Amino acid sequence: MKVVVLIKATPDTEAGVLPETALLEEMGRFNEALVAAGVLLAGEGLLPSARGVRVQVAGARRTVVEGPFPDTEGLIAGFWIWEVKSMDEALAWVARCPNPTGAEGRFELRPAFGPEDFGEALTPELREQEARLRQEADKAR
């Protein structure tokens, strides 16, 4: 199963406080372990919300709202995408992870939808399209 691990923002990450070299080294070792185990599919840290935008959608209308965004509680400082056997395995990896945001941090783990989760709404034609698009995206990398 694919799990997206969201690293929640803190006041420091939103202020653009960069990690010390020691933490970067520790995170590098953790990422190496994820790669060696075949778990890591992708991952990045994100710049503060002051550098981002939100797009609000109402029907055909799109409204762009520039950051920073005031609600640190809902913001993300980074993410990984992991391929694991279960949520328990993902939690075991998080238990080994250094805290990437400093003294106190939070992770949110969310399973990604798989084709089976859509039931009959995902017709054979749509499943074929999904498979083709994934192949094309993989080739483009």
C-alpha positions in Angstrom: 0.0 0.0 0.0 1.1 3.5 -0.6 1.1 5.9 2.4 1.7 9.6 2.2 3.5 10.8 5.3 2.9 14.4 5.9 5.3 16.4 8.1 3.2 19.1 9.7 4.5 22.6 9.8 5.6 24.4 12.9 6.1 28.1 13.6 9.8 27.6 13.0 9.3 25.9 9.6 6.8 28.7 8.6 9.4 31.3 9.7 11.9 29.6 7.3 14.2 28.4 10.1 16.5 25.9 8.4 17.7 22.7 10.1 21.1 22.3 11.5 23.7 20.2 9.7 23.4 17.4 12.3 19.7 17.0 11.6 20.2 17.0 7.9 22.8 14.2 8.3 20.4 12.3 10.6 17.5 12.7 8.1 19.9 11.6 5.3 20.7 8.3 7.2 17.0 7.7 7.7 16.2 8.3 4.0 19.0 5.9 3.1 17.4 3.3 5.3 14.0 3.9 3.6 15.7 3.5 0.1 17.6 0.4 1.2 14.3 -1.2 2.4 12.6 -0.3 -0.9 10.0 1.8 1.0 10.8 5.4 -0.3 9.0 6.4 -3.5 9.3 10.2 -3.1 9.9 12.8 -0.5 10.6 16.5 -0.2 10.7 19.3 2.3 8.4 22.3 1.4 9.2 26.0 1.6 7.1 28.1 4.0 3.6 29.0 3.0 4.7 32.6 2.4 6.2 31.2 -0.9 3.0 29.3 -1.8 -0.5 30.0 -3.1 -3.9 28.4 -2.6 -6.4 28.1 -5.4 -10.0 28.2 -4.3 -12.5 26.5 -6.7 -16.1 27.4 -7.1 -17.6 25.9 -10.2 -15.6 27.2 -13.1 -14.1 30.1 -11.1 -10.6 29.9 -9.7 -9.4 32.3 -7.1 -5.7 32.5 -6.2 -4.8 33.4 -2.6 -1.1 34.2 -2.0 0.6 33.0 1.2 1.5 33.2 4.0 -1.4 31.3 5.5 -2.2 32.0 9.1 -3.3 28.5 10.2 0.0 26.7 11.0 -2.1 23.7 12.3 -3.2 22.8 8.8 0.1 23.4 7.0 2.6 20.9 5.7 6.4 21.3 6.0 7.3 18.2 3.9 6.2 14.8 2.8 7.2 11.3 1.9 5.4 8.7 -0.2 6.2 5.2 1.0 5.3 1.8 -0.3 4.6 -0.4 2.7 2.8 -3.7 3.5 0.6 -2.1 6.2 -0.1 1.0 8.2 1.7 -0.8 11.1 4.8 -1.0 9.0 4.5 2.8 8.2 4.1 3.5 11.9 7.2 1.5 12.7 9.2 3.6 10.2 7.8 6.8 11.7 8.9 5.6 15.2 12.5 5.4 13.8 12.4 8.8 12.1 14.2 11.8 13.6 12.0 14.8 14.2 12.5 16.8 11.0 11.0 20.0 12.5 12.9 20.5 15.7 12.0 19.9 19.3 8.3 19.0 18.8 6.7 17.8 15.6 3.8 15.9 14.2 3.3 13.5 11.3 0.1 12.6 9.6 -0.1 9.3 7.7 -2.7 8.8 5.0 -3.2 5.8 2.8 -3.4 6.6 -0.9 -6.4 5.4 -2.9 -5.8 2.2 -5.0 -7.9 1.2 -8.0 -9.8 -1.3 -5.8 -11.0 1.5 -3.6 -13.2 3.0 -6.4 -15.3 -0.1 -6.9 -17.5 -0.2 -10.0 -17.2 3.5 -10.7 -13.7 2.8 -12.0 -14.8 1.1 -15.3 -12.4 -1.2 -17.2 -11.8 1.7 -19.6 -10.8 4.0 -16.8 -8.6 1.4 -15.2 -6.8 1.0 -18.6 -6.4 4.7 -18.9 -5.0 4.9 -15.3 -2.5 2.1 -16.1 -1.4 3.8 -19.3 -1.0 7.2 -17.6 1.2 5.7 -14.9 3.4 4.0 -17.5 3.7 7.2 -19.4 4.6 9.2 -16.3 7.2 6.6 -15.3 8.8 6.8 -18.8 8.9 10.7 -18.6 11.0 10.5 -15.4 
